[in-house]
Structure formats: C-alpha cells, structure tokens
Amino acid sequence: MIVSRITQRAFACFLAIAAPIAGSPAHAAIEEDRQALSELQAGDLRLQTVGWRLVQANALFCTHAHPAIGLLLQDMANYGDPDAMRAAAGIAGDIAVEAVVPGSPAGEAGLAPNDEILSIGTQRMADLPAAPPGDWQRLTGLHDLVDQVLAQDGSVHIEWRRASDGTVHSALIAGIPVCPSRFELLAKGGTAEADGRRVLIGRKFSGVGYSEPLFAAAVAHELAHNLFAHRAWLGHVGRKQKNIRLTEREADRLMPWLLANAGYDPQSAVDFFKKWGPRNDGWIFRARTHDGWDERAEFVAAELPEIEQLMASEGKADWQTHFKRSVPVGSQ
C-alpha cells in the first residue's frame, strides 16, 4: 500500500519584522528549508500525477467513482515548526497548495505549489480552529471538505493568493470522475500499502526510484486493494494467511488492467516484479501471505493476452466485466 510530510529538525527562530539579510544564518536557514520543501513537493507531485492518471482513466469501471480536481493541500501545522515552513513557502497563513496534477481541473484553474488558500467553498481558512504543531487532522478535514462540496455540487469554489506575485484569484472548479482513492507519500518507511481509502508509499520504498511505468505498477497494485475493498473483506472473514494471499494475488492480477487503461504498457507490471523481486522478496524468509516474485510475475503475465485483445477490439480493458475475481464476490 502506498500524504507526505518531511521529518522536521529544530529550526532557529528567524522570523523578524525585517526580511533576513542575504548571507545571514537566518537567510541560509530559510533557503535550506525552501529546498527541502521543494524536494518534498516534487515527490508528492510524482505520486499524485501517477495516481491521478490511474484513477481518472479507470473511473468508468469503478462502482463508486466521484468528482475530483487533482489538488493536494499542505497545512503548516503539519510540520514540527510551522513558522519556519511558512517562511519557506512564503505565505502568511497556514493552508497552501502542495501539488497540482498537470492538466487536472485544479491545474487548468491556475493553482500552483505554495499558492496560499484563502477559502474553500464557504469556509475561510482564517476561521479554522488553531491546530498544534505536527497536527494532521485539520489537513485531512480540508481534503474531506473538498470532496464533500464536489460530491454535493459537482464543483468547488476556491480563492487563493498566488505565490508568484501575491495577487488574489478565485475560481469555481468543476470536478471530473475518478476512482475513490487518495495518494500519500510518507516521510518515513520503506513500504507501500493501502488502507481502503488511501494508497500510502514510504519515501524509502524501493519502487519510488524506478521509472514511471514501474512506479505506476506498484501504485496500481495498492490501488487495486482499495478498488476491491480488500481491507474490508479481510475484516469480515479474518486476516488468515490464505485470505491475505488471495487479496494479494488478485491485486497483482489487476495491475496490468489498470495500467493499460491509463496508457501505460501493461507489461510494466511484470517488469516491476522482475526488478523489485530479486532484492526485496525475502527468498525463504518472505511472508507466506504473498506468492514468490517470479510466481507473481507469471500470474500478471497470464492476464496480458486478454488485455491486449480487449484494447485492440474495444480500446479499453473493462475489468469490471471481464476480470475474473479471486476473492469471493458478495462476501465483503
């Protein structure tokens, strides 16, 4: 399975009435934080772009598709030193843009990283309850708010102050259908997992450094868990080894279907296991909840002929109709 926040060090208190002088320790600290924030946002953008491509392209086959705009927010309270990160982002308030997927409704509206969000719908950011350093719940609530407004109205009104020139802008942004899943890049950890609502990827997960198609394959695996509600099914039948293995095998097999619809080569799912497996599978120490990497590659490869035929005849890989489930349907 696969939001992302950087581990904060203790920042020097450098905020003053006058701007820090170039070359001063305070100025150097701001530049260091700004660089760290930029790197953080680059990682977030990559995951959001891949995730958006997968959920948008497969929305036609998702039972509970909902409108989204391709926007990831950041909350300064999410960091250990909110003042330092406000200075790094160049904003006065707490809520700003973290990442915007290119070509998404939010991107087309002109939102960009570090633009300060002033309001979402009728909610003014200045009126939000205060949150302590390190808080994550307020940010989750804001993403929930965007989803709720979109679900109700099909569009959401957002007002923001542009980071590049300080001008204030607003737009009514219409959502487009996507499969229901969020994508978060975690500051710590080397695993990828899904929790039913989110795909969570640790920054040290080896697949993060792979080419985009192979990285997309890893994201597709975790997305498959969410689309088939595997976590809920395991909660119902029990997390026995054989049950977990069924869900893992099914998620593996759905990977190339999701990739094909998103315009990636479905063979990338096979190639992911060939690259990831030899160094990460654990050999005799691997968890028996998963097949061996070579077996996983074979199961995925077995799906490719049908996907190829469907793409050639219909232009899409309708997994809702043609995919053969491993997990008993109707028992979730």
Summary of the structure (lengths in Angstrom):
residues: 332
radius of gyration: 21.3
end to end distance: 19.4
largest distance: 65.9
contacts: 1082
relative contact order: 0.13
helix: 49%
strand: 15%
